[in-house]
């Protein structure tokens, strides 16, 4: 609870808003008089909304100058506007949207910024030097995991310039409708995961032998760029059902022998100075609260603009968390074709949710609501600001790989682990993740910079959060200053000069493939 002498602090996002959020730790008790003279009629928890004026039943409740709901009863000024007092608006239709209407004066480019990265044969750049072992099917996961533990303990110490060895474990590969039209999504996701810039082009595969997703289907000839004038050879596959394998340990030894070949080549690589334009940064939020759209996400948005000005690529995603701002996105599209691609992905996802008999309201979690987010409309307005203000220059369907730079809308589910997996498949080499409620999320394949929306979370999780954006709400730092701070931090992390907390603790979430096709 707030101390007796704590100065009441509320945050209003727009002059036309008729609600504000309470910023004080622990919230504010009934009878608190705000600096405006408004008296609270009851306790209002931190991050939750207070009515700034009387709101009649059926009248719009506005935050971010957007209608986030309609009052289900008369609401007096000073009352707590909880989620139960709001009726969510209907989703915005996908017709008659503004198409490339938001003309922006281009900001001057940022030149001269660099980081130390690993150049790859396909022209991409890694921020880490990792051996990834691809798996065609979940059946081999236990054997591969055992082998990876042995590789880390016995081989990796001999190769000091290799950062890690990771198994690309997943739940796909067999028992699925492999020829269904939408099966292309998990297949291309796993294919492109294998080619992530942080893996240096060294692809090895562990297969069972009888699975539906055969290695040649996963990685057809010509898929893997070859460095150092080496000729294209057969795909490097360890098949556990091969007659040559006699016993479990023989399988493990086979995986270890093949891994050593790749480790030797990876160990010969060195970091070199590359322009900041080689960064591919995915932005995401999880465990969001009402401060996400006030502190962390706006700062990330400013940082995103800096990255785009430096020539880098920034991906924002989470379809259900931007769906209610679709008009903002289509207006920012660089061309009508890009706007139509945004609409196409939104329509596909609307149909996907409808097939499951749910709508976008299924997105918000109990933690989101406890943190002050009443519904997906309010959550979306705070989520979308991670994308900054740059024009949207491209769109990716789930599992597709990047082919251009700039600000990209990569369509993904909002699930943290699925979104992160798809952004890795697109080519992400660095990740920014904001959180209000707190999550120890991390990725083995890519550094994850964690940004806390509140100072209380940053203090309690001091060895999990890399950046405290709560300082913005407390007036200690501006959005712009924190955006620049994150920009420089990203260059240091990308260069290996600094490790994130998730890297230090080796906190890694599982890869989760998005599979909308039937399971047999």
PyMOL commands that set and color helices and strands:
alter all, ss='L'
color gray80, all
select helices_A, chain A and resi 83-85+138-158+183-194+197-199+215-218+248-267+276-278+296-309+319-321+323-332+336-355+360-363+366-370+376-387+416-426+455-460+470-473+479-494+501-505
alter helices_A, ss='H'
color red, helices_A
select strands_A, chain A and resi 10-11+19-22+49-51+60-63+66-71+80-81+86-87+114-119+125-126+130-135+164-168+203-207+237-239+272-275+280-285+313-316+392-396+406-410+430-435+448-452+467-468
alter strands_A, ss='S'
color yellow, strands_A
deselect
rebuild
show_as cartoon
